[in-house]
């Protein structure tokens, strides 16, 4: 397990990571002006800070991969005592190859 503030090693994508990708798919398609045949999380890295940063490699069909930079702040309790979990898409890198290193990159800001 990575230390606080360090990026983890590459890990195979989990159902939780796929869920994040599913939530963000329409935003990614809107930003890239593309409709993806598939949108399947392939692998990821995480960094724990005041929340989590994720770097996720996504298979989008036709042998194409993209990388997503995502921030998940700490969950907040709503007035109705429910937990609010949000995801902030921070960046997209297109045209990735399977052997390209999965490294943090400069996002939208």
Secondary structure, DSSP 4 states (H G I P E B T S, - for coil): -PPTTSBPPPEE--HHHHHHHHHHHHHHHHHHT---S--EEEEEEEEESSEEEEEEEEEEETTEEEEEEEEEEPPEE-TTSPEE---EEEEEEEEE-TTS---------
